[in-house]
Amino acid sequence: MKVLVACEFSGIVRDAFTAQGHDAISCDLLPTEREGRHILGDVRQVLSEGWDLMVAHPPCTHLAVSGARWFRDKLQEQAQALDFVRELLSAPIPRIALENPISIISSKIRKPDQIIQPWMFGHGETKATCFWLKGLPKLEPTDVVSGRQNRIHHMPPSKERWKNRSRTFEGVAQAMATQWGVDG
């Protein structure tokens, strides 16, 4: 299966699909952190290249409700971010999963099809993650664990904080690859 992982610099989701035998490529404006197939550039330029599946992680900077107190100061940026989400969701790809935290996508475009937590996939942490799905089933939990912490929310300020907060958990990536990486 030909898989596009949009807006991913980490390579985590791409590598999970590659490990399952898929032709997976990540695409981001940033270089990849892991060796692997990666397109450095704007994902909109490759949306029509015959993908079977896209997992998209659009930037949440202007969308996440965690930043709601700044919304009134960034209406133009927010409108552009929502247009980008709409473009990803309407891409000519039969199966799409768009991932974002709790955000205004829910009120401005549509409610998510599913909300998951890392603790449902083997990580003892909380981080509500929404999926807007097209042609895909909801992810089934693979390893529910206890001892849940909110480590992501409590990360100290740093230059890399946004990157560290945006990485997909390995267990979630593995679930995507095994559950969504089936031909059909």
N, C-alpha and C positions, 0 to 999 in steps of 0.2 A: 504494500500500500504506500502511496506517495503522501507523506505527511509534512505539513508546514506548521512550524511552531513560531507564531508571530509575536514579535516584541519580547523575545527572550534572549538575554545576553549570557545567562548562566549555563545553558546547555543541559540542564537537568532533565527537562521533559523530552527534548530531542534525543538525548542519550537513552532514556527509558524506551522510547519507540525503536531506536536503532538496535538496542539489545534484543528486542522482540523480532528482529529481522525486517523491519520496515525501512523504506527509503525516506528517512527523516532529515529535514533541514530546518535550522533555526534562522530567524531573520530579525535584525535589530539595527538601530542607529549606532549602537555600541559594538565593539568587537566581542567575540565570545570569550568566556573565561576558561572554557575547556576546549581541548583539541577536538575538532569535529567539523562536519559540514555546516557552514554558516554563510549567510548572505549579509554583508555589511551594507545597509541601506534602508530605504523606506519600503515597508512591506506592501504598500499599495501598488508598487511597481510589479509585483509578482503574483498578485491574487488570481490572475486569469491563466495560470500556467498548468492547469489540469490536475490540481490537488484532489485527493480522495477525502482528506480530513485536514482541518485546521484547528489547532488549539491556540487561542489568542489571549495574550496578556497585555491589553492596552494600559498605558500608564494611568495610575489612579490619582495623580497629583491634584487634578482639578475636579475629580469625581467623588472621591471617598468622603463619606459623611464625617469621618474623623476630622476633616478640615472645614467643617461647615461654618465655623466662625469667620472664615475668610471668603466665603462664597460671594458676598456682595461686592468684593473688590476685584473679582476675577470672572466677571460674567462673559467676556469675550473668549477667554481661555477655556472656560467651561463649555461654551457653545461649540467651540472647535473640537474639544475632546469628545463631546456627544456625537458630533458629525463623524468623527473617526470611528467611534463604536458602531454607529449605523452602517458605515461603509464596510466594516469587518463582518457584521452580522448579515449583510446582504451580498457578500462575496459569492461568486459562482462556484461554490464548493458544496458538495452534497451533505457533508457532516461537519458541523462547527460546534466548538465549545469555546465560549468567551468567558474568561475568568476575571473577577475583580472583587475587592472587598465590598462590604455593605456600602452602597453608593447611590448617587442620584440617577443612575441608569434605571433603577427600579421605578422611580416616579416620572422620569422624562421619556423613557422608551418602553419598558415593560418590566414586570416583576421577574426575578430569576426563576429558573426551573428547579434549582436545587441550591441549598446552602450546606456546606460541609465544614468539618473541623479537622485539623491535623490528628487529633486524638482518635479519630475514626480509622486512621491509616497507619497506626504504629508509633505516633509521636505524642509524647505526654504534654502537649501544649494546646492552647486555644488560639485560634485566628480564624474567625468566620470568613469563609470564602464562598462567593456566589458563582454559579454557573448559569449562563444563558445558553441553551442547547438547541441545535437544529439537527435532526436526523440521528440523534444519539440518545441512549438511555441514561438515566441517572446513575452516578457512580454508587456502587454498593460498598459499604465499609469492609475493610479487609482485616483489620487488627485493632479492635477497640481496646484502648488502654486507660488506666486510671492515673492519678497523680498529675492532674492537668494544671499547667502554669500558663501565664500570659507573658512569656518571655519577650515575644516580638513587640508588644505594646510598651514594655518597660526598658527597651534598649536605650542606653545613654546616647546623648547627641554625639554625632561624629560625621565626618565627610562621607563615610560609607554606609551610614544608617539606612538611607533610602534603598540602597542595593540589598543590604542584609534583610530588610523587611520585605522585599519584593520576591525573593527566591521561593520557588515552589519546593515544598517538602518532598523528599525522595519517595516516601511511601505513597503520597498522592500521585506523583508522576508514574510510579510503578502501576498503580491502579488504573490510571488513564490508559497506559500502554497495553495492559492485559485485557481490560474491559472494553475499551473503544478501538483497540487495534485489531479488530477482526473484520475480515472482508464480508461484505453483505450489503 
